Amino acid sequence: MTDKQKKATAYWKENVRYLVILLSIWFLVSYGAGILFKDELDNFHLGGFKLGFWFAQQGAIYTFVVLIFVYVRLMNKLDRKYGYDE
């Protein structure tokens, strides 16, 4: 395996690791907070709404948008690290 192939393999391993972590966070927020832990979260209120309802309706979307920006930042850093930046 050439140095270029090793670098590409390491790049994709890190990329997939970032994806797994970020999608796991999104899953926990959307499925966990919105469905599994809804009853416990409904004991708290945010903006007049029960927190479980808020996560199911808004929180998962906000979290996904934030994770997009986090992913962009991580990928820009990863590109620079492996020399794939422009």
Stockholm file with secondary structure:
# STOCKHOLM 1.0

chainA/1-86         MTDKQKKATAYWKENVRYLVILLSIWFLVSYGAGILFKDELDNFHLGGFKLGFWFAQQGAIYTFVVLIFVYVRLMNKLDRKYGYDE
#=GR chainA/1-86 SS CCHHHHHHHHHHHHHHHHHHHHHHHHHIIIIIIIIITHHHHTTSEETTEEHHHHIIIIIHHHHHHHHHHHHHHHHHHHHHHHTCCC
#=GC SS_cons        CCHHHHHHHHHHHHHHHHHHHHHHHHHIIIIIIIIITHHHHTTSEETTEEHHHHIIIIIHHHHHHHHHHHHHHHHHHHHHHHTCCC
//
